[in-house]
């Protein structure tokens, strides 16, 4: 072979087989303007706990008549909105009204026998007044007989008769007072019977004990009921109670009047509330604390609905934060991409609370560093590739 051709071939291979430059490990040279970035800073964040629960009525009562009878009137039905004191249902009250008249007549009769038209005073009955007058007369007679006996004008038998008359009059007064007491007791009994009859007549009317709505109607007009038979179920739905389960580890930070934010499937927006009641014990099976929050109802929420809630445990705590778009996650590992010397560097971080579009970074970043914000499509691609 031609020596000149061999030399040219060797020079050509030497120029084209030079080893490539070693790439920077974990670094990629880019133009900074090619990616949207944000500076790591601090933000005042709330400390909260996520909970779930159910809505219940603020008050719930099953209403019933306290006397037996036939339902003559039923003014409400399922879903009816009622006000406190409003008439809901009534029984046929004719028998009760007759009992009131009967008790009133018996009371008047007892008072007439006692001799007291209105006020019961056993000291002022006609029998007591008569017996007291007889006792006064007998005592006066005894005084006159005693004077004459001292003068020797009357015999000892007259003195004994006058003394006996006083004792008899005193006994008659005691008997009159005792009889007056018995008749007074009868008057009080008749008065109590009249009051009971009036109260039973009033029990023929069923009124709302609070503002609310009818959850269930359990009877129909014309139906005969026993005393205590359920008639209506009434609930108060303004405000509502949200019963929430809080994990045991947060029990020590729960306080009354803490802010609660609730959301429901099918209802837009956030419904604010206030923590009002805390259970004094931890459930030994589920290891949760039952709490209740009071929530104002705009008419869209109903008892029995499932809710998701957030209880604000503390506010105003400074934390290192980055935009949510700066975080990518793959296989449970969260990462951010930083800009250093016009190069992008991937770094693993640990995140904490989230507030709106901000994410708390517990470790892996320092204030002032610059992170790359990924678009939604870029974030999905990064998650798929693990970069």
Secondary structure, 3 states (H helix, E strand, C coil): CCHHHHHHHHHHHHHHCCCCCCCCCCEEECCHHHCCEEECEEEEEEEEEEEEEEEEEEEEEEEECCCCEEEEEECCCCCCEECCCCEEEEECCHHHHHHHHHHHHHHHHHHHHHCCCCCCCHHHCHHHHHHHHHHHHHHHHHHHHHHHHHCCCCCHHHHHHHHHHHHHHHHHHHHHHHHHHHHHHHHHHHHHHHHHHHHHHHCCEEECCCCEEEEEECCCCCCEECCCCEEEEEEEEEEEEEEEEEEHHHHHHCCCCCEEEEEECCEEEEEEEEEEEECCCCCCCCCEEEEEEEECCCCCCCCCCEEEEEEEEEEEEEEEEEEHHHCEEECCEEEEEEEECCEEEEEEEEEEEEECCEEEEEECCCCCCEEECCCHHHHHHHHHHCC
